[in-house]
Amino acid sequence: QAELGLNEHHQNEVISYMRFTRFKRGLCLKTVDSCFQDLKDSRLVEDTFTVDEVIDMLDGLQTVVHSEVESELINTTYTNVLLLRQLFSEAEKWYLKLQTDVSELENRELLEQVAEFEKSEFTSSKKKPSADLIKPKLAPLNEGGSELLNKKVAYLQEENEKLKSRLKTIETQATAALDEKSKLEKSLKDLQMIQGDQRTNANQDITELENKVAALKSQFEKTLNDSTANQKFLEEDLATTKHDLLKVQDQLSTAEKELEKKFQQTAAYRNMKEILTKKNELIRDLRKKLSK
């Protein structure tokens, strides 16, 4: 027996469809035969006919046969479309996308294989249709590939739910990290404000010293104008005061640098800086995960 390369179930479906097409083909041939028989019974009643009469009879027969054959071919096309619709609908139930190769429909080797299959099934064996071949519609498959596909769909749905849950968790963590970053930034601004206030106080001290120096200078100038005898003493005293001023300014600058250095070396500043660094790295990692 010629085989079509299909499993037993699908081959039985093919046999069922071929039985249907053989029945339709037989009806079509009977219709064509009846057209010729009608012509014989209705027109061929005389012994001789003219050429025009023969042409007229053949034209009429051609019209009738053409109409019958065209109608049958159109019906066959629509029938094939309905069959494809059943197959595609069944495939869509299992999330499959079937493809057809129209060029293979004219493959002579395959057509001869189908002809041999039909001959072996309906001519030689004379087998009667079994109960498995007569089915009103396609029955959904419950085992084999369909079962695996169904399990795969369920697995993908479960994975999708897991990913949704994981994404929600990551979003929650990202929100918490952003809130923590905002708090740390606020704390850093407070520290910077404190440091700024300290610098402001240092500047105020310098200003006060400068004002004192200016007052002393004014006093010295006034004393110089008042007494030329004490001019040398006042000049030396002024130089000493200037030297003290520079020394105080240098001490203030050194104290400011030491204050800033000590502040940076404090545990609170180091902890705050380390927390900010870790939080920034965590936020970058979370953003990369969210992008993926």
Disulfide bonds with the S-S distance in Angstrom:
none
